[in-house]
Amino acid sequence: MDIKVKKLFSFITLVAITSVLTIVVSGLRLPALSLPPADDIPEEILRTEIITAARSSVDGKPLTAAEYLEQQSRLSAVPPPKLDPKIRENIFLLRIRSALKSVFPFLNF
């Protein structure tokens, strides 16, 4: 046989084997791997759940709903401490320096 005919024959054989394998594999009943476990609670039910426990925004300890509301009211009544203007300016300059270094990495400043 000619070399071109042999190559064509091998290509047709490869296509036929691939087609048969595809049909066989698609005919198998494989379990759906993307489904959640059966004991998993659906998101729709979790969205309707009323949350009665919270964590402190100060130290991360668990709080009841009443304690959380009391803590939030205390924190909103007292304004957060202000930074020294020199420190604020230094932080601002460091952020500008960081942004410039990401745009111009070859500059050393």
VENVENPE-V824768 format. One record per residue. N is the residue number from 0. RES is the residue in one small letter. PSI is psi in radians with two decimals (NA if undefined). OMEGA is omega in whole degrees, -180 to 180 (NA if undefined). D_FIRST is the distance of its C-alpha to the first C-alpha in Angstrom with 1 decimal. Layout:
# VENVENPE-V824768
N&RES&PSI&OMEGA&D_FIRST, N&RES&PSI&OMEGA&D_FIRST
This chain:
# VENVENPE-V824768
0&m&2.71&178&0.0, 1&d&2.66&-179&3.7, 2&i&-0.67&-180&6.5, 3&k&-0.68&180&8.4, 4&v&-0.70&178&6.6, 5&k&-0.75&179&6.7, 6&k&-0.73&179&10.2, 7&l&-0.75&180&11.2, 8&f&-0.75&179&10.5, 9&s&-0.62&178&12.5, 10&f&-0.77&180&15.1, 11&i&-0.69&178&15.6, 12&t&-0.75&179&16.0, 13&l&-0.75&179&18.5, 14&v&-0.71&-180&20.4, 15&a&-0.77&180&20.7, 16&i&-0.74&179&22.1, 17&t&-0.72&179&24.4, 18&s&-0.77&180&25.7, 19&v&-0.77&179&26.5, 20&l&-0.69&179&28.2, 21&t&-0.75&179&30.2, 22&i&-0.73&-179&31.4, 23&v&-0.80&-178&32.3, 24&v&-0.69&-180&34.2, 25&s&-0.39&178&36.0, 26&g&-0.28&179&37.1, 27&l&2.52&178&38.9, 28&r&1.54&180&42.6, 29&l&2.52&178&43.2, 30&p&2.60&180&46.8, 31&a&2.02&-177&47.7, 32&l&-0.26&-176&48.1, 33&s&-0.07&180&49.8, 34&l&2.57&178&52.9, 35&p&2.86&178&56.1, 36&p&2.72&-176&57.6, 37&a&-0.52&-178&59.6, 38&d&0.06&180&62.9, 39&d&2.34&-179&62.5, 40&i&2.28&-179&65.3, 41&p&2.63&-178&64.0, 42&e&-0.58&-180&64.9, 43&e&-0.65&179&66.9, 44&i&-0.69&180&69.3, 45&l&-0.55&179&69.5, 46&r&-0.50&-179&70.5, 47&t&-0.10&-179&73.5, 48&e&2.35&178&74.7, 49&i&2.15&-178&78.0, 50&i&2.12&-178&78.0, 51&t&-0.05&179&81.3, 52&a&2.59&-179&80.5, 53&a&3.01&177&79.9, 54&r&2.51&180&79.8, 55&s&2.38&177&82.3, 56&s&-0.16&180&81.2, 57&v&-0.94&-176&83.5, 58&d&-0.04&176&82.5, 59&g&0.18&179&79.8, 60&k&2.62&178&81.9, 61&p&2.43&-180&81.5, 62&l&2.73&171&84.2, 63&t&2.99&-179&85.3, 64&a&-0.71&-179&85.2, 65&a&-0.75&179&89.0, 66&e&-0.65&179&88.7, 67&y&-0.79&179&85.8, 68&l&-0.71&179&87.8, 69&e&-0.76&180&90.8, 70&q&-0.73&179&88.8, 71&q&-0.67&179&87.2, 72&s&-0.67&177&90.7, 73&r&-0.72&-179&92.1, 74&l&-0.59&180&89.2, 75&s&-0.43&179&89.5, 76&a&-0.61&-179&93.3, 77&v&2.07&180&93.0, 78&p&2.59&179&91.1, 79&p&2.63&-179&88.6, 80&p&2.52&-180&89.9, 81&k&2.54&177&89.3, 82&l&2.68&175&87.8, 83&d&2.39&-179&89.7, 84&p&-0.56&179&88.9, 85&k&-0.70&179&87.9, 86&i&-0.73&178&85.3, 87&r&-0.74&180&84.0, 88&e&-0.73&178&83.7, 89&n&-0.73&178&81.9, 90&i&-0.74&178&79.4, 91&f&-0.79&180&78.8, 92&l&-0.65&177&78.3, 93&l&-0.66&178&75.9, 94&r&-0.71&177&73.8, 95&i&-0.75&179&73.7, 96&r&-0.75&179&72.7, 97&s&-0.73&179&69.9, 98&a&-0.73&180&68.6, 99&l&-0.64&179&68.9, 100&k&-0.53&178&67.0, 101&s&-0.48&178&64.1, 102&v&-0.72&-179&64.0, 103&f&1.37&-176&64.8, 104&p&-0.28&-178&63.6, 105&f&-0.22&178&64.2, 106&l&2.42&178&68.0, 107&n&1.80&176&70.2, 108&f&NA&NA&73.3
